[in-house]
Each structure stands twice: as C-alpha cells, then as structure tokens.
Amino acid sequence: MGNTTLAAPLSHLQLLIAMSIRAKVAGPDATVREQQIWGAPGERWFKPEDPISLVHADASMYVGGIRALLLQALHPLAMAGVAGHCGFKGDPWGRLQRTSEYIAVTTFGRIDDAERVIARIRGIHRRVNGTAPDGRPYAASDPHLLKWVHIAEIESFLTAYQTFNPHPLSPADADRYVAQTSEIGRRVGVVDPPVTVAELYDHLRSYGPELEATDAAMDTVQFLLFEPPLPPSAKAGYWLLAQAAVSILPASARRMLDLGEWRVTDAFLGRPAGDVSTALVRWAFGHPDMHKPTPGDEVHA
C-alpha cells in the first residue's frame, strides 16, 4: 500500500524534473524537435551504439557543458567573439539551446538536417569578427580558434563521461569518440582535428601559451558558478553540476580562474556532487513519457 501511495507523486516529480531540464536545454518546442531529430526516418552519420552517441546522450553532458564553457573562456580571442556577438549574458538559455541543437542534430539527426545546421553555423561564423580588448583582431571562422573551441568541448564531454558514467569507455572506444567528433569538427571548419585521445591532449597543450584569465573569463566564472540565471528551486541541482564541473577542470585552468586546487574538497564534495546530479538526471529522463522517438514515428512539422 505504501509503495502504491508513493508511486504516483514520485512519478510526477520524476517527470517534472525531466521536463524542466528539457525546457531549459532544448527550448519550448522540445517535443517537436525531438521528433524531428530522433523520429524522422533517414540515414544518420552515427549508430546508437557508437561512442559519440553514448557520450552525447548521457547525463554527464550537463557537467561537461559547464566545464567546457569554463575552459573555453581562457582563450582571449574566443572569449572576445562570445562576449561581442553571442549574447552569453543577454541570452544564456538561447545560446545553450542552439548549442544543444547543434550537438543533437549532428550526432543523432538525419544527414540532411545535420548538414543544414552546419551550413547555418558556418554562415554565422563568417559574420562574427572584430577586435579584442587587447587590440588583436579575431574571426569566429579562424580555424585556429575553431579548433580550440572544438577540443575544449570534446575533451570536457569525454572527461565528464569517463568520470561520472558507471560504464566508462574503453581506451579504444575513447579514441573512436575523438575520431567521430573530428568528422563533425572538419565539417564546421576545424583543420586537422585530433583523432585519438593522445592527439587531443597534445593539441590542448599546444594552446597553453595563448591562455589567460581575462576580465571576460572571470566574468564567465562569476556568471556560471555564482550568478546562474535560474529560479531558486533549480539552483541546488545546478550547484551540484557546477561543483562537479569544477572538480574535473585541469589544475592549470583552476589556478588561472582562481578556483583553487582542493583535492580533499573534490574527493568529498565535487565528485560525489557529480555522481548524485548525473544519477538524478538519468532517473528523471527514465520516465516513460520522456522516451526518445524511433525513426519512423510520426513527425509533426
């Protein structure tokens, strides 16, 4: 009797959490977008069992996404482009939803749809250019900047997955993940993207001399970690994800961003926060009403 009494409100809470997260990440038309991405019949670049599909479908992506933004902020020219054109503070959820759509469509969507999204992004990149506060010119279409954004992103996603998924990828599958993401990177304009984990870290190290904690980078830290645009009811869950993201940042990035290197805190707070928050997201999206459509399901235009 007790289990039956609790089942309905627990199921309602599960669905409420999942729908709240989905609305923030995918936007108000999330259901329609899911039908178009997952349900429409047609050829895809990747299979459901591919490493890229496993990583990009996992709850650890929420941790990886925050980590990626913190890491990317350390490149002054990349940050200048974001600050000047992308509306990071003015429209944070819009930017998140556009990034989410790009990852979802290129990973899970039909090839035609993925190519359209990439063409749109390349068009936007051609229009994003200017001068950084230090006087250097920048262009979002610059292959060098594109590579930084690409490698900081995929290394963050992979690190979060390997840390917080109970079934991390094997070394061979981790290499396959990097290689599969490189296929998308090339189409966006990245020249010579890494195709193995070893190459990925070699490329990341090569950017070290270019990185610095500018005022824009520190503003990003303040915004993401201390002033997220969320209602009070959502801040506790977000705080867990953010703590997890900080705990897996490279030590050099944490020093530059003045986030300290508290290994004991990481062990007793950051990592458990990641385990709890990702487990909660997986549980929420396990609700029957949140299942992904399969190709061939009815698609509503």
Order of alpha helices (4+ residues) and beta strands (2+ residues): alpha-alpha-alpha-alpha-alpha-alpha-alpha-beta-beta-alpha-alpha-alpha-alpha-alpha-alpha-alpha
